[in-house]
Amino acid sequence: MNPDLLSNYLTSRDVSRRSVLGFAATTGVAAVAGGVLGNPAQATSVEGDDVPFDYADPANLQSWAPSRYGAADQRGTFNEVTPDKTAGALRRTLNPKRPVHTYNLGALLWSGFPALQPYPPRRIHELRLVLGGYEPPRDFRAEGGYVAFTEPIGVNRLSVHEERFTAEQPPGYPAQLSTTFQLGSQLDGLNHVGAAGLFYNGFHGPDIARGTGTTRLGNEHMGPIVTRGVLLDVLGVKVATRQTGDLAQPASNGARVLRENYRITVDDIKQAMDFAGIDRIEPGDAILLRTGWNQLLARRDPADLARWSGAAGVPGIYLREARHLARFRPALIGSDTWTLEVFGNPVNEDGAIIPVHQELLMRHGIRIGESYALDELAADRVYEFAFIVTPQYVEGATAGNTPPAALGHPR
């Protein structure tokens, strides 16, 4: 999740910083009944429920931590990508007697790639952790860490970690440049989003946050993975079945895109599986949802970029769909938008801030891929493929933005 774009969206909805922080005082959100996939002894389906989970109640901790992979786990559903899983994915998706095409699923990063600034420091390699949503440990600032805000935001009590890179500059240049792995095509780590100072597997922010990154759940625990990839071409289904009411004005290059605030439903997911001939989703899969949104970056047109940034919303899933997909324990769920989850739809006007990120990263240990380029796969009708990603091997980082790749057979 690019917090610059999140801030831009909130600003466009007339949500002031004071208002956002004021959400934290609202705690009257009902807890989701039953357990989740975190603890197998507690696991029950919450499919169909759009209510953000009440993380502020310590009594609910047992329903999601420790995870099914153990109290010390730092990899989440990446554990599902076993050597057997990789071997099976390669056998299943690739025919050695046919030519194999390699697809770059990463969006091209270019000077001026859309990103606004919600709070300092700017987005240079000397990693500095940025935290928000809880009081930092005692030496955090002395170690070079940055505190964006200390009160959790939204009714879902959002807490966050990011990183910034800093470097000395020659005379005559700005004192600092900055960037982050939370930009462009990226894979969020399990230390990125939490609630009320808690993160995946019950790790406490103050226990793991250091000025130079987190001591648990960082990129060093991701590792490269090769697994089965599944493309759910929601846009392709809408175009093929002439569901034009769910489409928006085309991008400036003429490409079709989903409506700005379109919520991808469970039915859409099932239709996309039927469309692709995918009979089931399996543990360890990489599930990728296509909205066409990446085409808004193609010409770098100012009007397209304004739409990409989400002033009028962003298409994506919400809690019901996240919980439905989480039942299958995929290694990751990604899309071609900068957020995966829907913005601008009435379903998320309840004061919850990016609750899908909490649901997947924190409760289920499922990583989130963002800004993936999926149009070439869709054009070649490659709906099942070998998915490869090698996130940066950086201690304590909160995401990796190495572009993923797919190996498949064009139809």
Protein Blocks (a to p, Z undefined) as FASTA:
>chain_A
ZZklmmmmmmmnopafklmmmmmmpccbccdehidfklmmlgccfehiabdcdfklmklm
mmmpccfkojkbcnljmlmmcfklmmmmmmmmpcfkbccddddfbdcddehiacddfbdc
ddddddddddehiacdfklmmnopacfbfbdghjkopacddddddddddehiafbdcddf
kgcjddddfklpccehiaehhiafklmgcfkbcfehpaklnopaddddddddfklmmmmn
opaklpccddfkopacddfklccdfklmmmmmmmnopabdcehiacdddehlmmmmmnop
aklmmmmnomnopcdddfklmmmmmmnopabdcdfbfnlpaghiaklmnopahkllmmmm
mmnopacdehiafklmmmnopabdcddddddddehiabdcbdcddddddZZ
